[in-house]
Amino acid sequence: MAGKKENKKFALCIGNKDCEDLEKRKIYQVLPDGEAEKEGYLRVIDESGEDYLYPQSYFILVPLPDEAREALLVAS
């Protein structure tokens, strides 16, 4: 199970133009979606609790220590 947690990606929101379900300066979990990434989007679990596609330019992927990643996964 630890391997699955290590593969989880997180991103810091730096933009949210016309998006009510994103907060700037908040970290969101990113789900894998290779096709979306090819088109310049990330699949993100937003404030609604659902996953949606958002422009990659709204985020910066951030590497997190295991403890921080664990805390974010438990909180969601």
C-alpha positions in Angstrom: 0.0 0.0 0.0 2.9 2.4 0.6 3.8 2.2 -3.0 0.4 3.5 -4.0 0.7 6.5 -1.7 4.2 7.3 -3.1 2.7 7.5 -6.6 0.1 10.1 -5.6 0.8 13.5 -7.1 -0.1 16.9 -5.6 -0.2 20.3 -7.1 -0.3 23.9 -5.7 -3.0 26.0 -7.2 -1.6 29.3 -8.5 -4.5 30.4 -10.7 -8.3 29.9 -10.7 -9.7 32.2 -13.4 -13.5 31.6 -13.6 -13.2 28.5 -11.4 -15.3 28.6 -8.2 -14.1 25.1 -7.1 -10.4 26.0 -6.9 -8.6 28.1 -4.2 -5.3 29.8 -4.9 -2.4 28.7 -2.6 -4.1 25.4 -1.8 -2.7 21.9 -2.5 -4.8 19.5 -4.6 -4.5 15.8 -5.4 -3.8 15.1 -9.1 -5.1 12.0 -10.7 -3.3 10.3 -13.6 -4.7 11.2 -17.0 -2.2 10.9 -19.8 -4.6 12.1 -22.5 -5.5 15.2 -20.6 -1.9 16.0 -19.9 -1.1 15.8 -23.6 -3.7 18.5 -24.2 -2.4 20.7 -21.4 -4.7 19.8 -18.6 -4.5 18.1 -15.2 -7.3 16.0 -13.6 -7.6 17.4 -10.1 -9.9 16.6 -7.2 -11.3 20.1 -6.5 -13.4 21.7 -3.7 -16.5 19.8 -4.8 -14.8 16.6 -4.0 -15.0 15.5 -7.6 -12.3 15.3 -10.2 -12.3 17.7 -13.1 -9.9 18.8 -15.8 -8.2 22.2 -15.3 -5.4 23.9 -17.3 -1.9 22.9 -16.2 -1.0 26.6 -16.0 -3.2 26.8 -12.9 -0.9 24.5 -10.9 2.7 23.7 -9.9 3.4 20.1 -9.2 5.0 19.8 -5.8 7.0 16.9 -4.4 6.0 16.3 -0.8 7.6 14.4 2.1 5.9 11.1 3.0 4.4 12.6 6.2 2.8 15.5 4.3 1.4 13.2 1.5 0.0 10.9 4.2 -1.7 13.8 6.0 -3.3 15.1 2.8 -4.6 11.7 1.8 -6.1 11.1 5.2 -7.7 14.6 5.2 -9.5 14.0 1.8 
